[in-house]
């Protein structure tokens, strides 16, 4: 545990607080409770983007050359396009609020958002094509598991693009027959596929040999030290291959407030059932307030936990605190998994899925030029080619050492298997009765009165020979 990790937790508290503050201001502004400018309303959201901006990717991308991490295109353009959409929306709303006329058309406002969704769609279809085996290769379970998440995201984005277009047409009043419940169905189908990705799912391709665990001294039976996060966590977190744990159940529960919010919003906008338009706006947004408030509280708890753990890690009081804090972490740990709902297309850089993927790739052997075809290898710069050759030579040398060590270990085990366990000179050729142990040569068996292993008196010596 270091102060750097404490700083990351403080960054998380700041991000969740800014997002919660933006939601509160947005509700108050729409409800005409405050008269702030729309620039003031959107300012916490832009600060949120600045705090959480990162360039990592959520799903395993196709193999790339050694020590080169290429992120998909949508992770590069994500924040600029989202900020552009928010800026255009802010200009549009502010012009209506001040001048009572729009400064630009609403279709122009939605262009960055539509472009972002289309880029995600194309990017994930490209990843599906790259991860599928070639014509000469057979389809394996690993290839299917690696391709499925990208396919789910791509299908989800098809419905998201359609829902966004229908929403734009509805707001522009170009399609009068389109109801809000029709839009809810489109968004619901898109979210069903998105939830498959943002919820923790067991992928054998990236969850195999992915965690380096060390037993903790505070509670050796049920606690493990997670070196990825620097915190002591429950062993239940590491044994969820075939069961649905507390965090997974909580991840599913987090979807309920989002769905309830969408239902209440559609009821208020559509006016069905009668009287639904009179629902107060804070009541409509109450599920979002509940979700974001819980996220803020849990982020504050994680910050306090890391500070206390850092200051009192050696004291008895710190161990006592660790017991209680771990129970609270198990209770609210679903927020850590479910937080991917806020950005299911771009995961945190400390994601266990991504770390497991990188760990598995690093432990799976050397792959020359990462499977690139010869025509691409020929066009690579000579510097990269020379660097790749040096890496190949180093890998071959390392593999030779491993093979040599394995051969020596095999010979040692074979010698231990056939040589007498007392003198280590003669071959084992006698079975001791009645204990039936076969560990001595003929000369040592004549000298021993008791079995060297179980200390039972030897009644009979039965000679045996390997064929």
Helices and strands as residue ranges (DSSP letters): H 3-30, H 38-52, H 73-99, H 106-109, H 111-131, H 141-171, H 180-198, E 213-215, E 223-226, E 231-234, G 235-238, H 246-270, G 276-278, H 281-284, H 286-311, H 316-332, H 334-338, G 339-343, H 352-362, G 368-371, H 374-378, H 382-418, E 430-433, H 442-447, E 460-463
